[in-house]
């Protein structure tokens, strides 16, 4: 693929995402159609479908880009010590607070299920990276999805509450609270070989 084509692809994707986020400020997500997104962005529908299967797919792409930035920021901490969760949690909360306007859009009721589903995928990926980096012995892999669901659910609900309450405390304090809530039980289960 040529650089010119790459730039056009990126420009189209950026225009579509910007249009979706702008439309989400004006109306509920469930009322936004692919036609609305294309009209608002100036990108043709066939071009939309070259890149995405649906508006959910477009939104997942944005969420994925957020997660990849988070993953790049935390990987060093995640792999260097099993006790890095306060800084990882702070980075997680900072990422959401730095994108406060978009964060408010992403925690609306009509996309909460999609967000939680994506959040579970990312928590699973982080758990797998942690287990691999620290060579955590896992005796029963059938229990890992429960750990992921617990972490994803707890993380997501705390983030949603914090965003809906309009970020009443800073990311560092939220990271510390989150780490103190999660660390003792999770690390004990993971590092004790009880899983």
C-alpha positions in Angstrom: 0.0 0.0 0.0 1.4 3.4 -0.9 2.0 6.2 1.6 -0.6 8.3 -0.2 -3.2 5.5 0.2 -2.2 5.0 3.8 -2.8 8.7 4.5 -6.2 8.6 2.8 -7.2 5.5 4.9 -6.1 7.2 8.1 -7.8 10.5 7.1 -11.1 8.6 6.4 -10.9 6.7 9.6 -10.2 9.8 11.6 -13.1 11.7 9.9 -15.5 8.8 10.7 -14.4 8.6 14.3 -14.6 12.4 14.8 -18.1 12.4 13.2 -19.3 9.6 15.5 -18.0 11.3 18.6 -19.5 14.6 17.6 -22.9 12.9 16.9 -22.7 11.2 20.3 -22.6 14.7 21.9 -25.9 15.5 20.1 -27.9 12.4 20.4 -27.9 8.9 22.0 -25.6 6.3 20.4 -28.5 4.0 19.6 -30.1 6.7 17.3 -26.9 7.2 15.3 -26.8 5.4 12.0 -23.9 4.7 9.6 -25.7 7.0 7.2 -25.6 9.8 9.8 -21.9 9.2 10.4 -21.1 9.2 6.7 -23.1 12.4 6.1 -21.5 14.2 9.0 -18.0 13.1 8.1 -18.3 13.6 4.3 -17.0 10.0 3.8 -19.0 7.8 1.4 -20.8 4.8 2.8 -18.9 2.3 0.6 -15.7 3.8 2.1 -17.1 3.3 5.6 -17.7 -0.4 4.9 -14.2 -0.8 3.5 -12.9 -0.1 7.0 -15.7 -1.1 9.4 -18.6 -3.5 9.6 -20.8 -1.3 11.7 -20.9 1.7 13.9 -20.0 -0.6 16.9 -17.0 -1.7 15.0 -16.0 1.9 14.5 -16.4 2.6 18.2 -14.5 -0.5 19.1 -11.6 0.8 16.9 -11.5 4.0 19.0 -11.6 2.1 22.2 -8.8 -0.2 20.9 -6.6 2.8 20.1 -7.2 4.1 23.7 -6.2 0.7 25.1 -3.1 0.4 22.9 -1.9 3.7 24.3 -2.6 2.5 27.8 -0.9 -0.8 27.1 2.2 0.9 25.8 2.4 3.1 28.9 2.0 0.3 31.4 3.8 -2.6 29.8 7.2 -1.7 31.5 5.6 -1.5 34.9 3.4 -4.6 34.3 6.4 -6.7 33.5 9.0 -5.3 35.9 7.4 -6.1 39.2 4.3 -7.9 40.5 3.6 -4.9 42.8 3.3 -2.1 40.2 -0.5 -1.8 40.3 -0.6 1.7 42.0 1.2 3.3 39.1 -0.7 1.2 36.5 -4.0 2.2 38.1 -3.0 5.8 38.2 -2.1 5.7 34.4 -5.5 4.1 33.8 -7.4 6.8 35.6 -5.2 9.6 34.1 -6.0 8.3 30.6 -9.7 8.7 31.2 -9.4 12.1 32.9 -7.2 13.5 30.1 -10.0 12.6 27.7 -12.8 13.7 30.0 -15.2 14.9 27.2 -14.9 11.6 25.3 -15.0 9.6 28.5 -18.4 11.1 29.3 -19.6 9.9 26.0 -18.3 6.4 26.4 -20.0 5.8 29.7 -23.6 6.6 28.6 -26.1 3.9 29.3 -26.7 2.9 25.7 -23.2 1.8 25.1 -22.2 0.5 28.6 -22.6 -3.2 27.5 -20.3 -2.6 24.5 -17.7 -0.8 26.7 -17.8 -3.5 29.4 -17.3 -6.2 26.8 -14.3 -4.4 25.3 -12.9 -3.7 28.8 -13.0 -7.4 29.6 -10.9 -8.1 26.5 -8.3 -5.6 27.6 -8.2 -6.8 31.2 -7.8 -10.4 29.9 -4.8 -9.2 27.8 -3.2 -7.5 30.7 -3.7 -10.5 33.0 -2.2 -12.8 30.4 0.8 -10.4 30.1 1.2 -10.3 33.9 1.0 -14.1 34.2 3.5 -14.6 31.4 6.0 -11.9 32.6 6.1 -13.1 36.2 5.8 -16.8 35.3 2.7 -17.2 37.6 1.8 -20.8 37.8 -1.9 -21.3 36.9 -3.2 -24.7 37.8 -6.7 -24.3 36.7 -7.1 -22.0 33.6 -10.9 -22.4 33.8 -10.9 -20.0 36.7 -9.1 -17.2 34.9 -12.3 -15.9 33.2 -13.8 -15.3 36.6 -10.8 -13.3 37.7 -11.0 -11.3 34.5 -14.7 -10.7 34.9 -14.1 -9.6 38.5 -11.4 -7.2 37.6 -13.1 -5.9 34.5 -16.4 -5.4 36.3 -14.8 -3.7 39.3 -12.5 -1.5 37.2 -15.2 -0.5 34.8 -17.8 0.4 37.5 -15.3 2.4 39.4 -14.2 4.3 36.3 -17.9 4.9 35.3 -18.7 6.2 38.8 -15.7 8.5 38.7 -16.6 9.9 35.3 -20.3 10.3 36.1 -19.3 12.1 39.3 -17.2 14.5 37.1 -13.8 13.4 38.3 -14.1 14.6 41.9 -10.6 13.4 42.9 -7.4 13.3 40.7 -6.1 10.2 38.9 -3.3 9.6 41.4 -5.7 9.3 44.3 -8.1 7.1 42.3 -5.2 4.9 41.3 -4.2 4.5 44.9 -7.7 3.7 46.0 -8.2 1.2 43.2 -4.8 -0.5 43.9 -5.6 -0.7 47.6 -9.0 -2.3 46.9 -7.7 -4.8 44.3 -4.1 -5.6 45.3 -4.3 -7.7 48.4 -6.8 -10.3 47.2 -5.7 -10.5 43.6 -2.0 -10.7 44.2 -2.5 -13.2 46.9 -4.6 -15.4 44.6 -2.2 -15.1 41.7 1.1 -15.4 43.4 0.0 -18.1 45.9 -0.7 -20.7 43.2 -4.3 -21.0 44.4 -5.6 -20.4 40.8 
